[in-house]
Amino acid sequence: MTDDAIMRLQAEFARTASHQRTEADLWLLRESAESASRADGDWEGRAAAHAEFHRLLAYATGGSAYSLLALLISDSMRDMITRAGPGAADLITAAHRRLTRHLEARDADGAAKEMERYLALLSQRKPAAVS
């Protein structure tokens, strides 16, 4: 799946989740963002922890079709994050926190725009040396 297709799907997940999310979804998303920011170990493991946020976001839409799509693109999302390299960790964490705030406010446009901006920046990053 192309990065552009992933960005469009993730923006739609963010838009829909802003309306459908529950308090439990918000808690899971906050916890995911914070635990990924503290994850130790190799970059691939940390990237998988960051990608978990995106799976949880799809579940927060309340739609089983989006949940299925999240499973189908989860490897692509993890690959995009992994390719960006460890230097993108702060960018990812900050974007996940901003996204969560948009979801809390039920700001669909803000959530979708944040997702698009964040993933565009992530996809433009040059592959970095992995440590």
N, C-alpha and C positions, 0 to 999 in steps of 0.2 A: 504494500500500500504506500502511496506517495505521501510525502510530508504535507502537501497541500490538502489531501483528502483527510489526513489525520487532524489537521488544524480545523477544518470545517466541522468534522464530527465532534471534536472536543468543544468547539465553540457552541454547538447545538446542545451538547450535554450540559454545559455551564448555563446556558439560557434556560433550558427546561428545569434543571435542578433548582434554579433560583425560585421557581414557583412551587415545585413539588417537594422540596427537601423537608425533612423533619428535624426536630431538635437532636435526635439520635444521629442522624446523618451529619449534622454540623459537628457534633462531638467527635465522630469518627474521622471526619476530614481534618479537624484541628489536630487530633492525636496523630494522624498519619503524617501531616506536615512537620510536626514537632519531632516525632520519633525518627523520621528520615533525616532531619537536620542534625540529629545527634548520633546517627548510625556510624559505627566503627567498621573497619575492615576495608576490603578492596572496593574499587569504584563500581564494579559490576553489581556487587551486593547493595551498595548505597543507591545506585541507579534504580535497581529493582524496588527498593523501599520508596524512592521518589515516585516511581511509576504506579505504585499502589494507590496513591492519591487519585490518579485518573480513573482507576477502576472503581473506587469508592464514589467518585463524582457521578459516574454513569449509573450506579445503583441508586444514588440520591435523586435521580430523575423519576423514580417510581415506575418506570416502564420496563417491562421485561425485554422488549426489543432492543432498547438501549443497553441493557445489561448484557445481552447476547453480543451486540456489536462491541462492547467494551472487552469482552473475552476474545473476540476475533482480532482486535487491534492491539491487545495488551503487549504482545511481543514487539510490534512496530513502535509503540510508544516507549517501551523500555529501550529499544535500539536507538531511538532519537535522543533520549536522555544520555545513554551510554556514549554515543558519538560525541556529544557536546563536551564530555570530559569533566574531571573533578573541578575544574575552574568554574563550572556553571552551577555548582551546588548552591551558592548564595543567591544567584538569580532564580533558581528553581524554588528555593524555600521562600523567598520574598514574594514571588508570584503566587505560590500556593496560599500564603497568608492573605494577600490582597483578594484572591478569588474567594476565600472563605468569608472575608468581610462583605464582599458583594452578595454572596449567598445569604448571609445573615440579614442583610438589608432588603433581600428579595429584588435586587437590582439586576434584572436580566440583561439589559444592554451593557451595563458595566462589567458584568461577569463574562459575557461573550467577548467584549473588546479586550479585556484583560487576558483572556485565554489566547485570542488571536495574536496579541502583542507579544506575549511571553513565548508562545511556540514559534513565532516568526524569528524572534531573537535567538531562540535555542537552535533552530534549524540553520541559521546563518553562521553559527560558531564553527570554527575550523576544528577538525578532530584534534584532540590534545593527547599528549602522552599520558597514559594511564599509570597511576602509582598505586 
